[in-house]
Amino acid sequence: MLALLAVFALPIDTSALGPGVSHALATRRAAQISGVRYALTLDVTRHDTASGHVVVRFTRRAGGDLILDFRGPRIGDARANGRPVRAVANGAHIRIPASALVAGANVLEFDFASTIAPAGSSIIRFHDATDGADYLYTLLVPADANALFPCFDQPDLKARVTLALTVPRGWTAVANGALADSTAGATTTFRYRETEPISTYLIAFAAGPWTKIERTVGSRTIALYVRASRAREAEADTLIGLNARALEWLGRYFARPFPFAKFDVVLAPAFPFGGMEHPGAVFYNEESFIFRERPTLSQRIGRESTIFHEVAHQWFGDFVTMRWFDDLWLKEGFATYIAAKMQAELDSGAHAWKTFYLRNKPAAYAVDASDGTTPVWQALGNLDQAKSNYGAIVYNKAPGVLKQLNSLVGDKAFRAGLRDYLVRHAYGNATWRDLLDAVGRAAHRDLGEWGRQYIQRPGMPVISQDVARQANGVVAITLRQRAARPLSGTAPWPVKLQLVVWPASGAPVHLAAELTESVKRITMPAGTPAPAFVFANAGDDGYALVMLDTASVTWLELHIGEVGDDFLRAMLWGSMWDLVREARLAPSRYIAMAARAMPAERDEQLASGVLSRVSRATETLLSDAQRDSMLGGLERALAAGAADSSRVFGVRKAHLDALITVATSPAALSGLDSLLDRATAAGAPLRAPTRWAIVTALVERNYTTAERRLDAETVRDSTTEGKRRAFVAGAARPSAAVKADYFRRYFGDTELNEDWATASLRAFNAPRQSPLTMPYLAPALDTLGWIQKNRRIFFLGSWLGAFMDGQTSGEAQAIVAKWLARHPTAPRDLREKILQAEDDLRRAVRVRKRFADIQD
């Protein structure tokens, strides 16, 4: 049978040999081979280069030449089935001739080198300025495994992996597999046991003089690795305990114990995103996990949410992996949604569903209501473009629509469907259709149409509500549905909602409503009093933007603080902000509303969100005259809120953060400056990073003490984190020469860590400095191809968002439009990213034009 299979030769599309990993190449290889194993040997004792050897084993099921992926700096000797082979390498791929292969079991061997660098490489090197130590860690998602070693770099060719890692003497290391043994001499070599089948993007190791902290929780031992200079700051027991609780809860929920051999975590310094779910070696962002000052409730909940998200990935993403990155949402959306379900049960103080709304829905709606939105399932022709699929649609919309699906089928069927899905695809790959089929079987309903509307269709519904009292006294509510953008088409979405009718006095009425048409009319029972307000999506089950009616807006402007349900109040604040973004409510009215309500607000998360929007409105949506008129009162109110000892710390800190953002008057800046000479602020010791935030604000606004304060803080905080913050503050200088230097360094400084670059983008693009940064708007767009190739998955969105958000003028909007017109053949994914980021600029221009002359 194997001999017959060898006769069947799959043709090679010549485009498969081009850059990246094309879908055509991935499909061909998946039919050609199976049973992949990698035995990887790496020596990372040199400063900038890793040398390695890999043995690749697989079963060949179809004939033809075989293509591997590799774009490291050097490929050395190659052998096929024990014999030297001439492997043709082109900088992207290695081609092994069919004549060197046999039907059935094959073995390939390669010598190679890969790069170690602070940024843009498969192995990241971090230098700790505090003690001079160096640390290494891999970062291979979505398709950078082939920059590390020759492999089949696609998610559906899972492999069992063994690793032998040689490091400098005195270092330790952690990898996916459990440690088998180690030998020490002039160097140390760690050998790790073979893993379960995993995708190449999940292969990982970290090496350096880590401090290892080990705890046993129940029957499981978990090791936490943290760099030596910060080991005393890490809340090891808390962090290990949270990971252990998540593993136990998920094992019960899925009726499937943790599916890998061991579980360790690394607090990775200068990590460019929140976490990475490598089985056996989960990496977390050190800066977000070790607090240098008293954390707010939002920060603590955010850290917990990240842990729950990454642990959920062990089942959704690692155990069962999407077949191709067009289904990226299958892992990211599910990890976020399941993390919220877990948080709701394990931590009542997190107010999980309110947190879920605040952390997901506004971000999802902002992108999904733009002309650059995409379906949840995003077509992908080449893994080179996979970075563009990362963003609010898969991270924020996907969990939102999953919440609606859960509501639609019920908890029992939803969980049963997930369990069935995991059983059917254990250690394998799946698609969104596989998931919906499993949930549909459990719910005894066909979810095909639901999937077409929410997974394959771009955009989102906008629901407007009208409330009228008829002649006979009966209250009638009309809900109208439309698409946020024409690209979605005109057909209505199926939306399940919970309507709340809130009377001026008495108990609110809750009604379930399922919209399947463009218009739905709901008649309230006779005798229902006229409502103070109506809201069509209480409980946040529906994925839809709700436009409040005029009467509801009028009441809420004055009385929103009287809504005692924190979750509902948070959603109402969100809907009021949506009206601002739609240019239906003046930003000055929103700010005035916040000024009335915030003195009585006690919810930390809600206060932080509202005041962040107040800051955004003040910086970018008010006209200059409006800002001048309102700023003094706003600065005084924020300062008073920060100083009010009757409020909880998180609310006070939210006021201080907003003040740092908006302070412009000499009096307000003098007040911020004087805080740097005090021990406390907002009821807590004043430490980094708030001290750095104040210094950065003084630098940005060119305050008289700014440079002296920057120099002093740089001396005061000589840690690596302090140097990073000083770099960010430097980007805020209102100087054309400084802007030119930073823009050059973003591309020309090979030692500039990507995390530092990302952190500085907002300071570089401060809205008050838009005349200085507008000349960089078109060049920023010109660099997108380079960024997509050389930066990590979230950098592109951060880059575009920062350069767009720093502008508020029609002139800036015209620059973007002109660039798009001049580049009609720009890749679709980049155009979509530009349009997503440009949407906030377009809205700012529209809002400022519409309400420029309004004085409240």
Disulfide bonds with the S-S distance in Angstrom:
none
